[in-house]
Amino acid sequence: MTTRPRSDSTADLAAADVVLIGGGIMSATLGSMLAVLEPTWRIVMLEKASDIAAESSDPWNNAGTGHSGFCELNYMPDPQDGTRPAAIAEQFQLSRQWWSSLAEAGLIDPRDFIHSAAHVNLVFGRRDVDYLRTRVATLRTDPLFADMEYTEDPAVIADWAPLTMDGRGVGDEPMAAARSPRGTDIDFGALTTALTTVITGAGGTERDRDDAASEVLTGHEVTGLRRDGDGWVVTGTARPTDSDGGSRRFSLRAGTVFVGAGGYALRLLQKARIPEVRGYAVLPVGAAFYRCSTPAVVRRHDAKVYGQAEVGAPPMSVPHLDKRIIDGEEHLLFGPFATFSTKLLKNGRLSDFFTTLRPDNLPVIAAAGLQNLGLVRYLIGQLAASPARKFAQVRRYYPRARQNEWELVPAGQRAQLVTPDPQRIGVLQQGTELVVTADGSIAGLLGASPGASTAVPIMVDLLRRAFPAAWHRRWKATMGRAIPDLDRDSWDAEAVASSTAATNRALGLGSPSRAVGSER
């Protein structure tokens, strides 16, 4: 990644057209769009950590599925209602199209961040088998899921995901699996880095950009936001480097601000005193994964196998045996296992959660907790679970797993969104929510999964809402060429096939390998 060294004074931080707070996938996606749409604008990304993509966008801190509604059973509690998986699948198609347009322009190299990996469901017991059969039948009526496969045959399951049947007694209990061959594995950290080079003009672009115009500043923690006319003043602290003196304050005037700071987003929007976040709250949710990097094990698994979450589990706790490719190396992850901390970032502070509490959101948090006692019991059970009990869950999906080949590693912290509701006072939200002020001068993203995979449509929505005049005059046509299906109302078989073929070519994706089945 190309980042500018931290400045020795605040002189070069005098003004920017857009300031992006947080160096993750959301800010990088928005910045890449603005760099294409307005190449003369000065865009400044401010990241608290010493490098970008250090929190939820880091590949070790997220599932990296490329959430597309294929295998996430928690998005479809009613197996006869495929509305949400379809919406997510549509959004992910748009994300693929944006990445494809950048790849075709030579701005990013998709080999660095995306690979084919079939998405598979595996469920146990008659109730969940019936659920999965109905789910697949429902989704197959939608062209976005028409190629989904279903089986209750152990031999077919063993072909799709050999490890899951290795050592399992056939006929021990009812089992079923579903498979979507168009799935992907995504390293969102590498993708964030690639998009950041588009912002700074270091991504191979032939566009006429002033290389000094936009920059990425790491080690810059934003601590204050205040209105200044029709814009904002962003203030904070820049940490020293080996060649610097002590920490110093910085101040930057911005025409527009986007807060993509993960768990810290709510706190910063509260500091900005915008009424749009009144009553909003967040609850910290942490996780850990078992990781296996033993080549003899990893090479036998070429899919992402998702199961059914336990009753009361939070939305992000669907168990999965997950093939990952990170920095060119293959690994397996299994989890997540819930952890607890009052931090809102993995590298945050124990006081984080308490700094978001306000008189207007305390009743909201209390109501959400009382309405989700099953979640509370689940979290307590997870925290009390012994290592042996945790590893028993690994063996549920990989019966012959050896504990000495797996290590438990901490993953990222998430800020689960709680929103005010007139009837229920507070509601624990699944997903993300974009908050934009009435004048469009400041926006932020709150919540968690499936944010990264749907970053492109979320940021397009921000462009429409924060810059309505520019969107209608110029930007809509440019983004429409980059994302051909941006305003598509419905997807038929021809549209799905055309979009998939075009993005597969641009992103270098082929059909998932079936060769692993011969190794069982």
C-alpha positions in Angstrom: 0.0 0.0 0.0 1.1 3.5 -0.7 0.5 5.9 2.1 2.0 9.3 2.7 4.2 9.8 5.8 2.6 11.6 8.6 3.1 15.3 8.2 5.3 17.4 10.4 2.7 20.2 10.7 -1.0 20.7 10.1 -0.4 23.0 7.1 -1.0 20.4 4.5 -4.1 19.3 6.4 -5.8 22.6 5.9 -8.7 21.5 3.7 -10.2 18.6 1.8 -13.2 18.0 -0.3 -14.0 14.8 1.5 -12.5 13.3 4.7 -12.9 9.5 5.2 -12.6 8.5 8.9 -11.5 4.9 9.2 -9.3 2.9 6.9 -11.6 -0.1 6.2 -13.5 -1.4 3.3 -16.3 1.2 3.5 -14.1 4.2 3.4 -11.9 2.6 0.7 -14.9 1.8 -1.4 -16.3 5.3 -1.2 -12.9 6.9 -1.8 -12.4 4.8 -4.9 -15.7 5.9 -6.3 -15.0 9.6 -5.6 -11.5 9.3 -7.2 -13.1 8.0 -10.4 -16.0 10.5 -10.4 -14.1 13.6 -9.3 -10.4 13.1 -10.0 -9.5 16.7 -9.0 -11.0 16.4 -5.6 -8.8 16.2 -2.5 -9.7 13.1 -0.5 -8.1 12.4 2.8 -8.4 9.1 4.6 -7.6 9.2 8.4 -6.9 5.8 10.1 -6.3 5.4 13.8 -4.1 2.3 13.5 -0.6 2.1 12.0 -2.0 0.5 8.8 -5.3 0.4 7.0 -7.7 -2.6 7.2 -6.5 -3.4 10.7 -10.0 -4.0 12.2 -13.1 -5.7 10.7 -11.6 -5.6 7.1 -8.6 -7.6 8.2 -8.9 -11.1 6.7 -8.3 -12.7 10.1 -11.1 -10.6 11.6 -13.9 -11.5 9.3 -15.4 -14.6 7.6 -14.4 -13.4 4.1 -17.3 -15.2 2.5 -18.3 -12.6 0.0 -21.8 -12.7 1.5 -24.2 -13.3 -1.4 -27.1 -15.0 0.4 -26.1 -18.4 -0.9 -25.3 -20.1 2.4 -26.1 -17.8 5.3 -29.1 -19.5 6.8 -29.5 -16.7 9.4 -30.7 -14.4 6.6 -33.7 -16.7 6.0 -35.3 -17.8 9.2 -38.5 -18.5 7.2 -37.5 -21.0 4.5 -40.4 -19.9 2.4 -39.3 -16.2 2.3 -36.2 -15.6 0.2 -36.6 -11.8 0.2 -33.4 -11.0 2.2 -31.1 -13.5 0.5 -32.3 -12.2 -2.8 -31.6 -8.6 -1.8 -28.1 -9.5 -0.6 -27.4 -11.5 -3.8 -28.4 -8.5 -5.9 -26.1 -6.2 -3.8 -23.2 -8.6 -4.1 -23.6 -8.7 -7.9 -23.3 -4.9 -8.0 -20.1 -5.2 -5.8 -18.6 -7.7 -8.3 -19.4 -5.3 -11.2 -17.7 -2.3 -9.5 -14.6 -4.4 -8.8 -14.7 -5.7 -12.4 -14.7 -2.1 -13.8 -11.7 -1.2 -11.7 -9.9 -4.4 -12.8 -10.6 -3.8 -16.5 -9.3 -0.2 -16.1 -6.0 -1.7 -14.7 -6.6 0.0 -11.3 -6.7 -3.2 -9.1 -5.6 -6.8 -9.5 -8.4 -9.2 -8.5 -5.9 -12.1 -8.1 -4.9 -10.4 -4.8 -8.3 -10.6 -3.2 -10.9 -12.9 -4.7 -11.0 -16.6 -5.5 -13.7 -19.2 -6.4 -15.0 -21.2 -3.5 -18.3 -23.1 -3.5 -20.7 -22.1 -0.8 -22.2 -25.1 1.0 -24.8 -25.7 3.7 -24.7 -28.7 5.9 -27.4 -29.4 8.4 -28.3 -32.2 10.8 -31.5 -33.7 12.2 -34.9 -34.0 10.6 -36.1 -30.5 11.4 -33.2 -28.8 9.8 -33.2 -31.2 6.8 -36.8 -30.2 6.2 -35.9 -26.6 6.6 -33.0 -26.7 4.1 -35.0 -28.7 1.5 -37.7 -26.0 1.7 -35.2 -23.2 1.6 -33.5 -24.5 -1.5 -36.9 -25.1 -3.3 -37.8 -21.5 -2.5 -34.6 -19.9 -3.6 -34.4 -22.0 -6.9 -37.4 -20.1 -8.2 -35.2 -16.9 -8.2 -32.7 -16.8 -11.1 -30.0 -15.6 -8.7 -30.2 -19.0 -7.1 -31.3 -21.2 -10.0 -28.0 -23.2 -10.0 -28.3 -24.2 -6.3 -27.9 -27.9 -5.8 -29.4 -30.0 -3.0 -28.7 -33.5 -1.7 -29.3 -35.9 1.2 -26.9 -38.4 -0.3 -23.8 -38.9 1.9 -21.6 -39.7 -1.1 -22.5 -36.4 -2.8 -21.9 -34.5 0.5 -18.5 -36.2 0.7 -17.8 -35.0 -2.9 -18.7 -31.4 -2.1 -17.0 -31.2 1.3 -14.8 -34.3 1.9 -13.7 -33.4 5.5 -17.3 -33.2 6.7 -17.9 -36.9 6.0 -14.4 -38.2 6.9 -15.0 -40.6 9.8 -18.7 -40.0 10.0 -21.0 -43.0 10.4 -23.4 -43.1 7.5 -27.0 -43.2 8.7 -26.2 -42.0 12.2 -28.6 -39.1 11.7 -30.5 -37.3 8.9 -28.2 -34.9 7.0 -28.6 -32.6 4.0 -26.5 -30.2 2.1 -27.0 -27.5 -0.5 -24.3 -26.1 -2.8 -23.9 -22.9 -4.8 -21.0 -23.2 -7.2 -20.7 -19.5 -7.9 -19.4 -18.7 -4.4 -16.2 -16.8 -3.6 -13.6 -16.3 -0.9 -12.6 -12.7 -0.5 -9.6 -11.2 1.4 -11.2 -7.8 2.3 -7.9 -6.6 3.7 -6.2 -7.0 0.3 -9.3 -5.5 -1.4 -9.2 -2.5 0.9 -5.5 -1.9 0.2 -6.2 -2.2 -3.6 -9.0 0.4 -3.4 -6.8 2.7 -1.4 -4.3 2.9 -4.2 -7.2 4.1 -6.4 -7.7 7.0 -4.0 -4.1 8.0 -3.9 -3.6 7.6 -7.7 -1.0 4.8 -7.2 -3.2 2.1 -8.8 -2.0 2.3 -12.3 -4.6 4.8 -13.5 -4.1 6.8 -16.7 -6.5 9.5 -15.5 -5.0 13.0 -15.0 -4.7 13.2 -11.3 -2.6 15.4 -9.1 -0.7 12.7 -7.1 -0.4 15.1 -4.1 -4.1 15.8 -4.0 -5.4 12.8 -2.1 -3.7 10.9 0.7 -4.0 8.2 3.3 -2.8 9.1 6.8 -2.3 6.3 9.3 -1.7 6.9 13.0 -4.3 9.7 12.9 -7.0 9.3 15.5 -10.1 11.5 15.1 -11.4 12.8 18.4 -13.6 15.7 17.4 -16.1 16.8 14.8 -17.7 20.2 14.7 -19.7 22.1 12.2 -18.0 25.0 10.4 -20.4 26.8 8.0 -21.5 24.3 5.4 -18.7 21.9 6.3 -16.9 20.3 9.2 -13.7 20.7 11.2 -12.1 17.3 11.9 -9.7 17.3 14.8 -7.5 14.6 16.5 -4.2 13.3 17.4 -1.4 12.0 15.2 0.9 9.5 16.9 4.7 9.9 16.5 6.9 7.8 14.3 10.5 6.9 15.0 11.6 10.2 13.3 8.9 12.3 14.9 8.7 14.0 18.3 5.7 13.5 20.5 2.0 13.2 19.5 0.6 16.3 18.0 -2.9 17.7 17.3 -4.2 18.0 13.7 -7.1 20.0 12.3 -8.6 19.6 8.9 -11.6 21.3 7.3 -13.8 19.1 5.2 -16.7 19.8 2.9 -18.1 16.3 3.5 -17.2 13.7 6.1 -17.8 10.0 6.0 -17.4 8.1 9.3 -16.5 4.5 8.4 -14.8 3.8 11.7 -16.5 0.5 12.6 -17.3 0.2 16.3 -16.2 3.8 16.8 -18.7 5.3 14.2 -21.5 5.9 16.6 -19.3 7.6 19.1 -17.9 10.0 16.5 -21.4 10.7 15.1 -22.5 11.5 18.6 -19.6 13.9 19.0 -20.8 15.6 15.8 -24.2 16.2 17.6 -26.3 15.1 14.7 -29.9 14.4 15.5 -30.1 11.4 13.2 -28.3 9.1 15.7 -30.4 10.1 18.7 -31.5 6.9 20.5 -29.1 4.7 18.6 -26.8 2.3 20.5 -24.3 -0.4 19.9 -23.5 -3.6 21.8 -20.0 -5.1 21.5 -19.8 -8.6 20.1 -16.4 -10.4 19.9 -15.4 -13.7 18.4 -12.7 -16.3 18.1 -12.0 -18.9 15.5 -10.1 -22.2 15.3 -7.5 -22.0 12.5 -5.8 -24.9 10.8 -2.9 -24.4 8.4 -1.8 -28.0 8.0 -1.4 -28.5 4.2 -2.6 -32.1 4.3 -5.8 -31.0 5.9 -6.3 -27.7 4.1 -5.9 -29.1 0.6 -8.8 -31.5 1.1 -11.4 -28.7 1.7 -12.3 -26.3 -1.1 -15.6 -24.8 0.1 -17.2 -22.7 2.7 -19.5 -24.9 4.7 -22.2 -23.1 6.7 -24.5 -24.7 9.2 -27.4 -23.7 11.3 -26.9 -21.3 14.3 -27.9 -22.3 17.8 -31.2 -21.0 19.1 -30.6 -17.5 20.5 -27.3 -17.0 18.7 -26.5 -13.6 17.4 -26.7 -13.1 13.6 -22.9 -13.4 13.1 -22.6 -16.7 14.9 -23.5 -19.2 12.2 -21.0 -22.0 12.4 -18.8 -22.5 9.4 -15.9 -24.5 8.2 -14.3 -21.9 6.0 -11.7 -22.2 3.3 -9.5 -19.0 3.3 -6.8 -17.7 1.0 -4.8 -15.0 2.7 -1.5 -13.6 1.4 -1.5 -16.4 -1.2 -1.6 -19.1 1.5 -4.5 -21.5 2.2 -6.1 -22.0 5.7 -9.2 -23.3 7.3 -11.2 -21.5 9.9 -14.0 -22.8 12.1 -16.2 -20.7 14.3 -17.1 -18.3 15.5 -17.1 -18.6 19.2 -18.4 -15.7 21.1 -16.1 -13.7 23.3 -16.8 -10.7 25.6 -15.2 -7.3 25.9 -16.4 -3.8 26.3 -14.1 -2.7 23.5 -15.7 -1.7 20.2 -12.6 -2.3 18.2 -10.2 -5.2 18.5 -7.4 -2.6 19.2 -9.8 -0.4 21.2 -10.2 0.5 24.8 -12.2 -1.2 27.6 -14.0 2.1 28.1 -15.3 2.1 24.5 -18.8 0.9 25.1 -19.5 3.2 28.0 -18.5 6.3 26.0 -21.5 5.6 23.7 -24.0 5.6 26.5 -26.4 8.6 26.5 -29.7 9.2 28.4 -31.6 8.8 25.1 -30.2 5.3 24.3 -30.1 3.7 27.7 -33.8 2.6 27.5 -33.2 1.4 24.0 -30.4 -0.9 25.1 -32.4 -2.2 28.1 -35.4 -3.0 25.9 -33.3 -4.8 23.4 -31.7 -6.9 26.1 -35.0 -7.9 27.6 -36.3 -8.8 24.2 -33.3 -11.0 23.5 -32.8 -13.1 26.6 -32.0 -16.1 24.4 -29.1 -14.2 23.1 -27.9 -13.4 26.6 -28.1 -17.1 27.6 -26.2 -18.1 24.4 -23.4 -15.6 25.1 -23.1 -16.8 28.7 -22.9 -20.4 27.5 -20.3 -19.6 25.0 -18.1 -17.8 27.5 -18.4 -20.7 30.0 -17.6 -23.3 27.4 -14.4 -25.3 28.0 -11.8 -25.8 25.2 -13.0 -29.4 24.9 -16.6 -28.3 24.4 -15.5 -25.7 21.8 -13.5 -28.3 19.8 -16.4 -30.7 19.9 -18.1 -28.2 17.6 -15.2 -28.4 15.2 -15.7 -32.2 15.1 -19.4 -31.8 14.5 -18.4 -30.6 11.0 -15.0 -32.4 10.7 -15.2 -35.7 12.7 -11.5 -36.5 12.4 -10.2 -33.1 13.3 -7.1 -33.3 15.5 -6.9 -30.6 18.2 -3.1 -30.3 17.8 -3.6 -29.1 14.2 -5.9 -26.2 15.2 -5.3 -23.1 17.2 -7.9 -20.8 18.7 -7.2 -17.2 17.5 -9.1 -14.0 18.3 -11.1 -12.4 15.5 -12.5 -8.9 15.3 -14.8 -7.0 17.5 -18.2 -5.9 16.1 -20.6 -3.3 17.2 -24.1 -4.8 17.0 -26.6 -2.0 16.2 -29.6 -1.3 18.4 -32.1 1.1 17.0 -35.0 3.0 18.6 -38.4 1.7 17.8 -41.8 3.3 18.7 -43.5 0.0 19.6 -40.6 -2.0 21.1 -38.4 0.9 22.4 -35.2 -0.8 21.2 -34.5 -3.4 18.5 -31.4 -5.4 17.9 -30.7 -4.9 14.2 -29.2 -7.5 11.8 -27.1 -5.9 9.2 -25.9 -2.3 8.7 -27.6 1.1 8.5 -26.4 4.2 6.7 -27.0 7.5 8.5 -26.9 10.7 6.4 -27.7 14.1 7.7 -30.4 16.2 6.0 -27.8 18.4 4.3 -25.7 15.5 3.3 -22.5 17.0 4.8 -21.8 14.0 7.1 -22.7 10.4 7.0 -21.7 7.2 8.8 -22.3 3.5 8.7 -23.5 1.6 11.8 -23.8 -2.1 12.4 -22.0 -5.2 11.1 -22.5 -8.2 8.8 -22.9 -8.3 5.8 -21.4 -4.9 5.4 -18.1 -5.6 3.6 -19.7 -7.7 0.8 -22.4 -5.0 0.2 -20.1 -2.0 0.5 -20.6 -1.0 -3.1 -24.4 -0.6 -3.1 -24.2 1.0 0.3 -21.7 3.6 -0.9 -23.7 4.2 -4.1 -26.7 5.0 -1.8 -24.5 7.5 0.1 -23.5 9.2 -3.2 -27.2 9.6 -4.1 -28.2 11.0 -0.7 -25.2 13.1 0.2 -24.5 14.6 -3.3 -27.9 14.6 -5.1 -27.1 17.4 -7.6 -23.8 15.9 -8.7 -25.4 12.4 -8.8 -28.1 13.5 -11.3 -25.9 15.8 -13.3 -22.8 13.6 -13.9 -22.2 10.7 -11.6 -25.2 8.5 -12.4 -24.1 8.0 -16.0 -20.5 7.2 -15.0 -21.5 4.8 -12.3 -24.1 3.2 -14.6 -21.3 2.4 -17.1 -19.2 0.9 -14.3 -22.1 -1.0 -12.7 -24.4 -1.9 -15.6 -27.2 -3.4 -13.4 -27.2 -0.6 -10.9 -30.8 0.4 -11.4 -32.1 -3.1 -12.3 -35.5 -3.7 -10.7 -35.5 -7.5 -11.2 -33.1 -10.2 -12.3 -34.1 -12.8 -14.9 -32.0 -15.7 -16.0 -30.4 -13.8 -18.9 -29.3 -10.9 -16.6 -27.8 -13.3 -14.1 -25.9 -15.2 -16.7 -24.6 -12.1 -18.4 -23.5 -10.4 -15.2 -21.9 -13.6 -13.9 -20.0 -14.3 -17.1 -18.8 -10.7 -17.5 -17.6 -10.4 -13.9 -16.0 -13.8 -13.9 -13.9 -12.8 -16.9 -12.9 -9.5 -15.3 -12.1 -11.0 -11.9 -10.4 -14.1 -13.2 -13.0 -16.5 -11.6 -13.7 -19.9 -12.9 -15.8 -22.8 -11.6 -14.9 -24.1 -8.2 -12.6 -27.2 -8.3 -14.3 -30.5 -7.8 -10.9 -32.3 -7.7 -10.8 -32.4 -3.9 -13.5 -35.1 -3.9 -11.0 -37.6 -5.3 -8.8 -37.3 -2.2 -11.3 -38.6 0.4 
